[in-house]
Every structure is written in structure tokens, then in C-alpha cells.
Amino acid sequence: MPSRREALRLSASLSGCLSARLATLLSLAGLMPSLALSREGAYGAAFEAHSLAELTRALGVQTPIESREILLQAPDMAENGSAVQLTASTTAGGIKRLLLLVEKNPNLLAALIELSDSVEPSVTTRVKMQQSSRVFAVGLTLDGRCLFAQKEVKITLGGCAA
């Protein structure tokens, strides 16, 4: 008969293994979003980009085209740049990723959201903004097209402290 310590160790190992397998199955079925990607991960160069040209090169996509199929909602003026709400959505078919960009932030790419057919292509989040800037919602299609919408957001108090 195993000791209490061994029983706890085995049950913890078993539950960890089962939860990892369940997460993998849910992710493959499109029912659970992918795990957050670090700067060292698959999109490391994209998160380090400082210009739109660097970003498109890092992601391997075509030159961005402004489109009415990409929708961006953002405030005209935000009192505090530490939490600016942005909503990006699309009516275009075949969008596999939505990106949120803040032009004058230290790093251009603020968010990268992977989409699947089982989710609505709309996302709302809050981003930090250092200063007044153009923000972009970018949709990347399966065939490599890059569609975007943009809006100027004025910030009265910056949110990215040095």
C-alpha cells in the first residue's frame, strides 16, 4: 500500500497529465483559445517590431490595405492612457488573426488574437498608450492579405511610464 505522500504525488501527476490533455483536445476542437504567446515564442519578432514595415516582414504578410470590412472602435479622447478600450471586429470572411497596433508606443503590436471558425471575429481589450497616436485594427486572411482600419486617439495622461 502506497504511503500518503506517494498517493498525493501520483494523484497530482495524474491530474496534471489529464488537464494538459484536455486543454489540448479543447484547443484542437477550437473550443479553447491558444495559450498566450511570449516574446520568445512564434511571434517574438512581431512583438518587437517598431514600424508597420517591420511588422509585416516579421509576420510574412502583404502590404496592408485599408478596408471597410475591418471595424475599429476607440475613444476620440482618453483621459488616462493606462487603460484605453479598443474593439476590433470584421465582416470579412477568412480572417485568421486580428491585431491591435498603437503607432507611437515603444512596441507597435499591442495584441494578437488567433481566430477560428467557431468564434465570433470580434475582440475588446484595454491597452496602454504612451501618448496620442493612431491605433490600427489589422485583419490577416488565410491567403496572406492584410486589411486594416485606423483611428486617432488623443491621450491627456500617458500610461507607459519610463
N, C-alpha and C positions, 0 to 999 in steps of 0.2 A: 504494500500500500504506500503511495507516494506521500511525502510529508506535505504539510500545509504550504510551505514555501514553494515546493515543486509544483503543486497543484495551481497556485496563483500564477507562477511563471508560465506554465503551459496554457492556462486559460487566457492570459494576456497575449501570448504569441498567437493563439488560435483566433482570438477576436481581431487582432491587428491584421492578420492574413485575410480573414473573411471581409473586413471592412475595405481593405485595399482592392480585393477582387470585385466587391460590389460597386465601388466607385468606378472601377474600370469598365464594368458592364454598363452602368448607367451612362457613363461618358460616351461609350461606343454607340449606345442607343440614342444619343442626342438628348438625353433627359437631364444631364448634369453638365454645367459649363466646365470647360477645361480648367485645370489648375492655373493659378496666377503664374505668369512667366517672369522670371527675374531678368535683370540686365545682362547676366551672363548666359541666358538661355537663347532660344531660337531667334528672338527679336532684339538681341543686345545692341546691334549696330543701329537699329531703327530708333531705339530709345536714346541713343547717344547723338543722334543727328541734330544739327543746329540750323539747317535750312531745308526747304522743301526739296531741293535738288538732291541733297544727301539722303533724305528720307526715301525718295522714290528709288534711288540707286540701291539703298540697303534692302528695300522690300522687293526690288526687281519688277516694278510696275511701270506702265506707260506714263507719259506726261499727263498731269491732271487736267480734266475738262470740267468747267463749271456746268452744273446741271440742276434743273428744277426737280429732278427725281430724288435728290438728297435734300432733306429738310433739317435746318438748324434753328433751335430756339435758344436764345440767350438774352439776358437783360441788356438794354441800351446802356445803363449805368449801374455799376455795383459799388455800394458804399465800402465794402471790405473785400479785398482780393483774396483773402484766405479761404473763401468758400463761395465760388461763383457757379451757379447751377447751369448746366448745359444739357440740352436734349437733342439727340441726333436720331433721325429715322429716315427710312427710304421707302419709296414706292416702286423702285426698280427691281426687277427680278434678277436672280443670280448673284446677289451681293453676298460675299463670304466673310468680309470684315468691315467693321465700322471703326474709324479712327477719329479721335478728337485732338486737334492741334492748337497750340497757343503760340502765335508767331514770336512774341518778344520774351518768352520765358527762357531760362537757361537751357532747357531741353525742349525742343519743339513738340514732341509727341507726349501728350498728356494721358491718353488712354487708347488701348487697342482691344476691341471686342470681337471675338470669334462668333460667327453666326452659323446656325444650321437651319434646315427646313422646318424643324419642329419648334422654333421660337419666332416671335414677332420681331421684325427688324427695327426695333426702337430701343433706345437706352437713355437713361437720365442719370447724371452723376454730378458731383461737385469737383471743381478743380481749383488749384491755387493759381493766381495770376500776379505776376510781379508788378505789372504796370498796364496802362491802357494799351490795347492790342487788338489785332484781328484774330478771330478764332475761326477754325475750319472744322467742318464735319466732312470726312472723306469716306467714300464707299469704294471698296475694291471688289471687282467682279471675278467670277471664275475664269473668264477669258483674259484677265490681265488689265482690263480697263480701269481707270481711276477717275471717279466722279466726285465733285465737291461742291459745298455751299460755304459761304463765309459771312461773317458779321463783325462789325467793330464793336468792342465792349470797352467802355470808359471805366476806369478804376479810380476811386478817390483815395483809398488807403491800400497800399500794396500788401500782398500776402506772402511773398517769398523773401523772408529775412535773410540777409547775407551772413 
